[in-house]
Amino acid sequence: MALAGILVSIFFVLVGHLIFKIVVPPLNFPRNIPTIPFYVIFLPTIFNIDQTKLYDMYLREPLEKHGAAKIFFGSRWNIIVTRPELMAHVFREEDTFAKSGNQKKIPYAVIAAYTGDNVISAHGQVWRTYRSVVTNGLQHFDDKPFYKNAELFCNGIEKLRRKTPESASMGPLIQRLCLDNISEVALGFDFGALTQDDNQLHKHLIDIKKQIFHPMYLTFPFLDLLPIPARRKAFKDVASFREQLVTKIQDNLVTNYKFEQTSFASSDLIRAHNNEIINYQQLTDNIVIILVAGHENPQVLLTTSLYLLGKHPALQQKIRAEVQDVNDSKELSELPFLNSFIFEAIRLFPPLNIIINRKTTKACRLGPEIVIPKDTYVGYNNFGTSHDPKVWGPNADQFDPTRWGEDNETILKNWKHAKNAYTMTAFHGGRRACLGEKLALTEMRVTIAEVLRQYKWTLASDWEERMTPAGPLSPSNLKLNFESCSDAI
Ligand code: HEM
């Protein structure tokens, strides 16, 4: 009886301790920045709230006032920043705010097994090695596949139009396009997602993504420690996808004797592996991250771009006229309406909204006044920075491409300035700036121009206008109503 009493008491103490750790931030966290209520992070899972609405309801006021706040996310309390001076501090002091991705934060989780230790999440010398290997292939690439795939994408729109006139569901088609683009441009093989309906690798990817991004396991990653059969299966499926992907790339490049002549990011990674600069696990981790970052982020941005153009028909027409006879990446990059539109789409809806993957290596100051203990996770909220009137003026919430300037030179100068001033952090910045920005912008320009030449579109009348509840920020399950430009003549 006495033993049962002790056990019950221990149980209640443990549960009480756990609840306390979730509800209240650690006592050594800074007191001079606000605390976002712990339950906010659970609301999208329960009520499916649009994440921009959630921001307005719970995060906007404290973040605009203080530029930083304490937030419960990924099973722990963290600090997120939005104010550019604080972002600059975090991004520049790489050794104090050290990258610490899922492979370190939640190494036991399925999501960590998927992308491993890679160029985005690694720190220090290991990161420098990865970055030096993949930079050339991601910066200097052949953009021809973008043109071919943009045409296949338009064929896909035509098929959707025939199947569901007036309401084309865009998600799956955009994903296919972005998979084929990154695999052909950076990985040296054709994923075949646009050309083969029954593509096994694509099916496998869709299947593992469902398992990885299950909201419950994303919110409570520690559940992956338990012997839950569905999660054991998820680990197995992820491992087999990774293996298939790398084998396919190696077969295509090495077995076809193309390997020595190619300069894809993947061939540079294979060479680094052959020269024992990286091991097989690191080769796989980096190939997977190029596939993941290289298709998911452009997928999100293209969805947002097609949505905004569908919502603003006059602007759509203006850009259509501008791209009409331009079919060369350099010339496309010199078009002011197209550029200012894409930059504004990124500002208004940064594809990666909230990123928390840095950990303090010592007790430190953030800005002049915020003192942060060692081992604290610190992150940033891109939507917060780009919607703050103190940063972007009183019309920060409005879609206004003209804010970037009228002529292309000014527009590009303002884009560069915003990145250097950390008022535009959608592609990070500084030494850890995104290596795929140029690739993604080229992909957007080529694709948007081709779709504009072939189609006019509006938002489908049966589509509820809302953004995703959590994760990457984009219109949720976007549906569009297309009309062929040749029909319209
Ligand atoms: C719209 C498209 C894209 C957006 C908005 C975007 C955004 C970002 C952001 C925010 C980061 C920093 C992540 C962090 O803080 O941990 C990043 C890093 C990175 N991105 Fe992108 N990205 C895009 C497209 C791409 C593409 C197409 C690739 C090609 C593979 C790519 C490759 C990378 C790499 C390699 C890094 C790591 C850089 C480093 O830490 O050295 N990204 N990206």
Residues whose N, C-alpha, C, O or C-beta is under 5 A from the ligand:
A	BS01	HEM	V119 I120 R131 I290 A293 G294 N297 P298 L301 P351 L352 I355 N357 T425 A426 F427 H428 R431 R432 A433 C434 L435 G436 E437 L439 A440
